[in-house]
Amino acid sequence: MSRERGFTLIEVLVAFVIAALAVTVLFKGIGAGVGAVRTAGHYEEAVSRAESHLAAIGRSVDIAAGELQGDDGSGYHWRIKIAPLATSKLASGDPDPNQPAPPQPIILYGVTVAISWKEDGRQREVKLQTQRLGVAPSNG
């Protein structure tokens, strides 16, 4: 009968070790899940900030070739790159003084907005790209 009690104690110890390992794995999984939720929140915030910067182009930010960058607060940094993709062609020939002045050429610009931040020692970034129409700069 004493043998059975000894096996019972060993069985309880083995069960305790298995339960401890299961709890450890469970806590690691929960920790990874919380980290993933935090990262997803940062990506969502970055996309929202990038959309805001895109909406400002042509309103508070001129549509012209070049790069702009700055600090967006809360650890986020923004960068806007605007580059010409195509230009409309105007009719060539001598202008008729009786006709109104020809319109300025229209340029299709490629616009890229990048929002970056550091998280867990890694640099992360969201980029949104679009195209916008703008008037060619006047020569003079």
Backbone torsions as a table, in degrees:
resi	resn	phi	psi	omega
1	MET	NA	-33.9	179.8
2	SER	-67.5	-27.1	176.9
3	ARG	-63.5	-40.7	-179.3
4	GLU	-64.0	-37.7	178.0
5	ARG	-65.3	-38.5	178.6
6	GLY	-63.8	-43.2	177.8
7	PHE	-65.2	-36.3	178.9
8	THR	-62.6	-42.3	178.2
9	LEU	-63.9	-42.8	178.1
10	ILE	-65.1	-41.4	178.4
11	GLU	-61.9	-41.3	178.7
12	VAL	-64.2	-42.9	179.0
13	LEU	-63.5	-42.9	178.5
14	VAL	-63.9	-43.0	178.3
15	ALA	-63.1	-39.4	178.1
16	PHE	-63.7	-43.0	178.8
17	VAL	-64.2	-43.1	178.4
18	ILE	-63.0	-42.9	179.0
19	ALA	-64.3	-40.7	178.8
20	ALA	-63.6	-41.5	177.1
21	LEU	-64.6	-40.6	179.1
22	ALA	-64.6	-41.7	178.8
23	VAL	-65.1	-39.7	178.1
24	THR	-61.8	-46.3	178.1
25	VAL	-62.9	-40.9	178.7
26	LEU	-61.4	-45.9	179.2
27	PHE	-65.3	-37.1	176.1
28	LYS	-64.1	-40.5	177.8
29	GLY	-64.6	-41.1	177.8
30	ILE	-64.6	-42.1	178.5
31	GLY	-62.2	-41.4	178.0
32	ALA	-66.2	-38.4	178.3
33	GLY	-64.9	-42.1	177.9
34	VAL	-63.9	-41.1	177.4
35	GLY	-63.1	-39.5	179.1
36	ALA	-67.0	-38.0	177.7
37	VAL	-65.3	-41.5	178.6
38	ARG	-63.1	-44.5	178.9
39	THR	-63.7	-42.7	178.1
40	ALA	-62.0	-37.9	176.5
41	GLY	-63.1	-39.9	177.6
42	HIS	-66.1	-40.7	177.6
43	TYR	-64.2	-41.4	178.6
44	GLU	-62.2	-43.1	177.6
45	GLU	-63.0	-42.4	-179.5
46	ALA	-64.7	-41.4	178.7
47	VAL	-63.7	-41.9	178.4
48	SER	-61.5	-42.5	178.7
49	ARG	-66.3	-40.2	179.2
50	ALA	-65.0	-42.0	177.4
51	GLU	-61.3	-37.8	178.2
52	SER	-63.9	-43.0	178.2
53	HIS	-65.9	-38.5	177.7
54	LEU	-63.2	-39.6	-179.8
55	ALA	-65.5	-27.9	-178.4
56	ALA	-77.4	-18.8	-177.3
57	ILE	-70.7	124.1	-176.5
58	GLY	95.7	-14.1	177.0
59	ARG	-108.2	-72.8	179.5
60	SER	-99.8	-11.0	175.2
61	VAL	-118.3	123.2	-179.4
62	ASP	-64.8	146.2	174.8
63	ILE	-86.8	100.2	179.3
64	ALA	-153.0	147.2	-179.0
65	ALA	-59.3	137.3	177.9
66	GLY	151.1	-177.0	178.8
67	GLU	-128.6	140.9	175.8
68	LEU	-129.6	151.9	176.4
69	GLN	-156.1	161.4	178.6
70	GLY	-178.0	179.8	179.4
71	ASP	-91.9	132.2	-177.8
72	ASP	-102.3	2.2	-178.8
73	GLY	85.2	159.6	178.4
74	SER	56.1	28.7	177.9
75	GLY	87.1	1.3	179.7
76	TYR	-95.5	141.7	176.2
77	HIS	-124.9	143.0	-178.7
78	TRP	-117.0	152.8	177.0
79	ARG	-145.0	128.8	177.8
80	ILE	-117.9	129.6	175.9
81	LYS	-122.3	124.6	178.9
82	ILE	-121.0	124.1	-178.1
83	ALA	-135.1	137.9	178.8
84	PRO	-68.4	139.5	178.2
85	LEU	-109.5	-39.8	-177.5
86	ALA	-156.7	154.5	179.2
87	THR	-128.1	140.5	176.3
88	SER	-72.4	150.8	179.4
89	LYS	-99.7	136.3	175.9
90	LEU	-96.6	152.1	177.9
91	ALA	-63.4	135.6	-179.8
92	SER	-92.4	165.4	-179.7
93	GLY	126.9	178.0	-179.5
94	ASP	-77.1	132.2	178.7
95	PRO	-69.9	140.4	177.9
96	ASP	-85.8	121.3	-178.0
97	PRO	-65.4	-18.9	179.6
98	ASN	-84.9	-9.3	-179.2
99	GLN	-99.4	153.6	175.5
100	PRO	-64.6	158.7	-179.4
101	ALA	-60.9	142.4	179.5
102	PRO	-65.4	151.4	179.2
103	PRO	-68.3	157.5	176.9
104	GLN	-72.5	150.0	178.0
105	PRO	-62.3	148.5	177.2
106	ILE	-100.9	137.5	-180.0
107	ILE	-116.6	135.7	172.6
108	LEU	-92.7	120.4	-179.1
109	TYR	-106.6	140.9	169.4
110	GLY	-90.9	129.3	-176.9
111	VAL	-119.8	128.4	175.9
112	THR	-124.0	126.8	174.8
113	VAL	-114.8	125.7	179.2
114	ALA	-119.9	132.5	174.7
115	ILE	-117.4	127.4	-178.4
116	SER	-127.3	156.9	177.7
117	TRP	-159.5	162.6	176.8
118	LYS	-104.6	135.9	178.3
119	GLU	-145.2	125.8	179.6
120	ASP	54.4	38.4	177.9
121	GLY	77.6	3.4	-179.8
122	ARG	-112.9	142.2	174.6
123	GLN	-84.0	125.8	179.2
124	ARG	-118.8	154.2	-175.6
125	GLU	-153.0	144.2	172.7
126	VAL	-120.3	133.4	177.2
127	LYS	-123.8	133.1	172.5
128	LEU	-118.7	137.2	-179.3
129	GLN	-125.7	143.7	176.5
130	THR	-153.8	-176.5	177.5
131	GLN	-130.2	144.0	179.2
132	ARG	-135.7	148.8	175.1
133	LEU	-93.9	142.1	176.6
134	GLY	-146.1	162.7	178.2
135	VAL	-86.6	138.6	179.2
136	ALA	-62.7	142.8	177.9
137	PRO	-63.5	142.7	-179.7
138	SER	-73.8	146.9	-179.2
139	ASN	-97.4	76.0	175.4
140	GLY	136.7	NA	NA
